Amino acid sequence: MKKFINKLDDVLIESLSGFAQAHADLVNLSLNPHFLSRKKPAANKVALISGGGSGHEPLHAGYIGYGMLDAACPGHVFTSPTPDQMLTAAEHIASDKGVLFIVKNYAGDVMNFEMAAEMLSVENATVYTSDDCAVVNSTYTEGRRGVAGTVIVEKCVGSLAETGASLADCKALGEKVNVRTSSMGVALTSCTVPAAGRPTFAIGDNEIEMGVGIHGEPGRHRVKMQEADAIVNECVKAILADWQQKQLCLKGQPEALLLVNGFGATPLMELYLIYHSAATLLKKHGIAISRSLVGNYTTALDMAGASVSLCLLDDEIKHHWDSPVHTAALRWGC
Amino acid sequence: MKKFINKLDDVLIESLSGFAQAHADLVNLSLNPHFLSRKKPAANKVALISGGGSGHEPLHAGYIGYGMLDAACPGHVFTSPTPDQMLTAAEHIASDKGVLFIVKNYAGDVMNFEMAAEMLSVENATVYTSDDCAVVNSTYTEGRRGVAGTVIVEKCVGSLAETGASLADCKALGEKVNVRTSSMGVALTSCTVPAAGRPTFAIGDNEIEMGVGIHGEPGRHRVKMQEADAIVNECVKAILADWQQKQLCLKGQPEALLLVNGFGATPLMELYLIYHSAATLLKKHGIAISRSLVGNYTTALDMAGASVSLCLLDDEIKHHWDSPVHTAALRWGC
């Protein structure tokens, strides 16, 4: 294993410290327990808190700032944060409007965020993201996994929260965006967790894992390497089948946001090629792509691979996607 | 080789098409010859054109837009663009103010941009970037290589050009930023050029290449894998020695921009750890880091590795770094 690290025990804190130093205008890092929060806490709004295992950067700390999250609680690599992190973060930033947790649906995260919610004296609610349509139930989940679509949820709810909207309205928008978003990923290689020191799973030189999870969990099946168009076709088909399953109305010309997300080790050149392939295919299916995002937004350490996420837009979601945001990883209009 | 591609011959055009579709609000893609240019051409300003071999994305197309480049000419992977690309792009976007080429110092790029400059009827000038302090002369260069510091040059000159500044003033600022910027990179793995289908160079499981170039060219030496702090220390030492060599004045408390750049396959978590290590070290050397950039800004396809760039700031450079920019890969203030 070759990684830019010092002592294994210090990886997380050194990385978080670097993040907080590089973005000192945006975030504060609190220690014991660890959480990151906005430099300029926003008053009189629902406080949005997310978190999860580290290794998915820029998720979630990279989305702290105006128009998105108020705080993020990073666990160790691929390990849930502990309830005291969420509790302390929530008590630190909560206003009278309450706290909304945005949680990717993994058993450990769900349990620990639930415990924090129970202990929290402030009014609170939780949105669970479950956009991954590859598998139902998996290594770390009951039900579907939350993956890159979480970024779209955090962006839209973040925008609504800035307007002073109620906790119930923020939760409702988060759930709406989650339902309207489906994702499917594929791995060309494994990732390597620093503390493990070896690849999470074995995969042949000519094999890929369709529907892989963002920790390297198994997906739908292991197949031979194929051309990009064939891989993208399987992802898009799975997503559109999922939309049908969810009974999303596709009358008229549906409009969508297309997110092509790199898992960490895939060149941007290939991500744009995937985008081209997916956009061409979706056009044939009568779907108009009016919003796009291409890059490494929800990663799996050093995994070579990518995911395709599609969010069915309406005027409300478009408005909140387009609104100003100022975070380390997403920034526009500010 | 596992990559998200279809036919080898189509990689570049499919990727560029995806880029142009995903950023249709920012850029137009022209074909035969290939170049990308601003959707809304800017009048009455020096036109800034860069380019070079593909594989370094987001460099250069990702920097087209307000406050940065007017056009970019992508060659095939790690191959110089041809003079007709630069010539056609320049004729397409030039105003009376002239054209400034920003060219990384590689023999092929230098030759082809020079040929375009000779054929171009519009007044023009060229800034060559050469921030890599690892080696003088190398596989593809006479003199030093231009690497990630090019992004800082393009950002600052882009800002100045928007004010209607003269060609001479834009060139002068570009050369000033280049001289004040030094970079040093390190590779943990090779990259794989799609058309070659195998790693560009062999490297042992416990070896790293210090001073590597962004095409996998040899650097200073091959050493055993070390802790991040030791690697960063060698980079920072080389950079500060280079500053001394260039007789940059370091009196008082020098202020610098620290860019930690990933080569394509290095997790953000490790890049922030490198940032933390470099910032800690630079502080000990009495250097204040007042501007930061961490991420994949000048890549080498799927190479695991990173570079550290340091730009000695003054009020002029700070002003132009901070000014609004709206491109696919860098955006703030707009």
Interface residues (C-beta under 8 A of the other chain):
Chain A: K2 K3 F4 I5 N6 K7 V11 E14 S15 L16 S17 G18 F19 Q21 A22 H23 S54 G55 E57 P58 G62 V77 L188 T189 D205 N206 I208 M225 E227 A228 D229 I231 L258 V260 G264 A265 T266 P267 L268 M269 E270 L271 Y272 L273 I274 Y275 H276 S277 A279 I289 S292 L293 V294 N296 T299 L301 D302 A304 A306 R331 W332 G333 C334
Chain B: K2 K3 F4 I5 N6 K7 V11 E14 S15 L16 S17 G18 F19 Q21 A22 H23 S54 G55 E57 P58 G62 V77 L188 T189 D205 N206 I208 M225 E227 A228 D229 I231 L258 V260 G264 A265 T266 P267 L268 M269 E270 L271 Y272 L273 I274 Y275 H276 S277 A279 I289 S292 L293 V294 N296 T299 L301 D302 A304 A306 R331 W332 G333 C334
